Amino acid sequence: MMLVRAGISLLFFCLLSVQALFSEQEYPGEPENFMVPDSLEIEQAPVYKTAWATRVSDSPLVDGYPDDSCWTRALPISDFTQSRPDEGEDPTEDTEVRIVYDDESIYFLFICYDREPDKIEARLTPRDRIFSSDNVRIYIDSYYDRRTAFQFAVNAVNVQEDVLWSDDTRRDESWNAVWYSQVRQLDYGWVAEIEIPFSCLRFGGGLQFRTWGLNLTRYIQRRKEYVQWRMIPESEHGFFVSRFGMLGGLGGIKTPYRLEFLPYSTVQMQDNQVLQNDWTRNLGLDLKYGPTPGVTLDLALNPEFGTVETDEEKLNLSPFPTYYPEKRPFFLEFQDVFRTDIRLVHTRRIGKPLRNVVNPTTTIMTGGRLVGKTEYGLRYGLIGAVADEENYYYLDEDGDNEFDSGDEEPFRNREDIPLELRDKATERFLEPRTNYFVGRLLKEFEDGSSLGLIGTGVNRDTRHPDFDHNRSAYTGGFDWDFRVNHTWMFAGQLAGSTVEDDEGAKQEGYGLEVKLRKFTGEHFTYGLQYNSYSDDFDINDLGWVYGNDYGTHRLNSSLQYRSRPLKNGIRSYNINWLLERKWTGSGLDELMGKTFGNRYNLNFGPYTGDKLGSAHGMMNGWLQFMNYWRVHFGLWRSIDNSLDPYRAAEDHDFIFKYPKGFSYWCGFSNDYSSMLNVSVNQSIGSYRDGERWSGSIRLRLRPSTNLEFQFEPRMDRHSKFSDFSEIVELGGDAPDKVLTMRDTRFESYVFRTSYTMSNKLDFRLFAQYTDFHSNRYQPLVGQQWEIDSPLDARSTLGLHFVTRFEYRPGSYFYLVYRENRYDEADGGFSRPDRQIIGKFTYWLKKG
């Protein structure tokens, strides 16, 4: 497709041109005239709230005691305002902040006065989980672009949290940096001293350090009181970073030199019915380098992701795969640069699961990422990765060309096979060696608007005789987001794809998303959105889109109303309305002649060529009471019959036509910070042409400040819906499958617990038991066949235990235990599939 090729070529040219902007500069001199961004002048804000940092030569000792002499030279900041619960009111407790800096770091001193210091609440939790604790937060917009910020926070027992903010309101908790803090609880409250090295931050090109965006907050848990230095009122909902105040006084700072090494070593033991006490060792290296203040280069050699928590198993009765989010830190960090409305980049495709016990996942040999931003608001990013070829070998004892895990021995590599048996070994090919590439350019403007280009590429080694994957896959496109009066947005994306299959045939398609929305306001927000994907639009080699087999069009309109009355027992509420119409392209030749029907009527007539679609309306909302209890509710109703072509297949000439359906749901939860938090949810309604009920209860118990238990049982029942089943005997012109009734039941029991011994050592456990039953019965009227439908039942049990110890800043030791069991056909569970992983990392910084 010319659009794809031209877009990728332009992207490569622009990325190469960006290198010319990498000129390293010094930042001499003292603070000059204070800079006010044009966007603030446009808003005509009456006061630009300003804090000042003081340069010192005698840096404070970060020990939690406010007695360093340098703090007396800093200008105190004490003019905080309540944001919650009483917006605009004075805080119930005083807070004072002082800011100093030297050549290497910027330092913050928080003095949090409290007339009842014995009531200060703080939980000892794993890093990045400081909720339900007294805490303080620092937000720094060091790019000074009023849309990107770095957040550093500590609670009253020195648990750290760091977050990267982008696009003004988007929060990324996966970002981590090495910085230092210490807190003390004293007789007048508590004190936090924080050191943030300049190397933790990013700066736009050659822009001098004269002015940053800044906000400071404090949270008092027992009062649910949230105070801000630059208070952002509820009427400005939809804004965050762009409403920060300003930090001046910075000057004479040299460019921070950033070079970090994170070597690691792992030892892994795997034991299951195929591999007994199989030990492997591995070495790898992560490198982070900042050639200029606005650029970060990450390289990963032989990365290992064994410490990531196992995915929770979900019920999926759709014809499409289950979507699982990314959890690996290497791919999570700075993911906002590569995020677009059409999901062209889904990094779970890199190093994907192979679902076998010999090689459970694809091995990533190398990975790299380059992200940066210039002083002119140009963001750019590159991702490259190489995944190795995956296969294994076995001795086919019974000659059935299938690996029998209980009787035949596997080998990871050909060299592991005894020399005299190598010629008799059978190779099982799993995955070819694959190269992945992503390139991104994004121009950001001061009013929040942006224009972007993105291109992706996947190339596979085709030389293996059993190769049956796509040879290559490319996508490219451009996106836009225009903002008007800081209230309206007109955004969208146009993308194209081209895929070459294993036989060399090419397929090209397009995708389009457009939306117009009023995105901010104290009460009302609303908008329209239209999506269109051609049937040949295929981005699933590196992205994620499903359900466009026959071309997809979707149009929806939404309206949201929110309010905070703070009276009559109601703290706040939110109500949403949605109307949506979805339809396919017309004239679907491959479906021509197939019969419409469902369990109520097997023959509504044949498909003669028209659009297939569905429409529905939805209303949902939530209500929070003054005691922080919360209820939620919703109602969904289809407007007309739903035509589902996605379950049609070559072995049965049938297109499902579901009758008008409905469902409603409701639930409640008590105060999330309570020692015992309870959340109850249930949903009742239609499913296809049958019925559905689902319910769950989540219990979270925190018996002490460092121990937490969470238990969540869930059940889904789908009953009396039509599905296909094989028949026992074929006679005459009998079909392969006939329509029958079907019931399913899915039960899931999830247990999580965490125990935090200190802010450097914690233990976490995840366990899940699932039980699935499915029964096809009673062929529908007019089908006199005996069906082959034994009860389909399966159960799984999974455990994932992680010990994390930060033995020095940025350096960790992990001990991981995994176990999975599956039910056997003759009853009971299979032999466990066990993994024990020890991982040791050591953080080194040069400069």
Disulfide bonds with the S-S distance in Angstrom:
none
